[in-house]
Amino acid sequence: MQWLTGWFGNHIYITYLLIFIFMSYVYNKVFRTRKLPVLKTLLVYVLIAIGSIMLLVFQVAGLPIILSLAVAVLLMLLVRVRYFVERRTGKRPS
């Protein structure tokens, strides 16, 4: 995993973009309960961009931020697939 962390450290813009995309996905799927007005939505994405800068610093310092976000996104996709399969088969958990 050291080579992957080094690669992300050498490609700052790609790393920032991945962090921003992952954080935006997590926000949209977990925290957004309703559609916000345009200015509030813009403010939320500006704050996500600022938070992505902070996480980029941690990623370059050696913490596995992108891998952690990727695991979170993968688990959310797994839950969506599970709900899709349950809806198709007609089974609901008790």
C-alpha positions, -999 to +999 in steps of 0.1 A: +000+000+000+030+023+004+033+027-034-003+037-036+001+064-010+032+076-027+014+078-060-014+098-045+012+121-030+028+127-064-006+133-081-021+160-059-049+171-083-062+136-090-061+129-053-080+161-045-106+153-072-111+117-058-115+130-023-140+156-034-160+131-055-161+105-027-172+131-001-199+145-025-212+110-030-213+103+007-231+136+013-257+129-013-265+094-003-263+097+035-268+133+047-290+150+021-326+145+032-343+170+008-334+192-021-318+225-009-321+259-026-293+268-050-273+290-027-274+266+002-264+238-021-235+259-034-225+266+002-225+229+011-203+221-019-179+249-010-176+235+025-170+200+011-143+215-011-126+231+019-129+198+038-114+180+009-083+203+011-079+193+048-083+156+040-058+161+011-032+173+036-038+142+057-036+119+027-003+135+017+009+131+053+004+093+050-031+086+062-052+063+040-080+089+034-089+078-001-089+041+008-112+048+037-136+069+016-135+042-011-145+015+015-174+038+027-186+042-009-183+005-016-204-004+015-231+021+005-232+006-030-234-029-014-264-017+006-281-003-025-276-036-043-290-055-014-321-033-013-325-037-051-323-075-048-348-075-019-372-054-039-370-077-069-376-109-049-403-093-028-387-102+005-384-077+033-364-081+064-384-085+096 
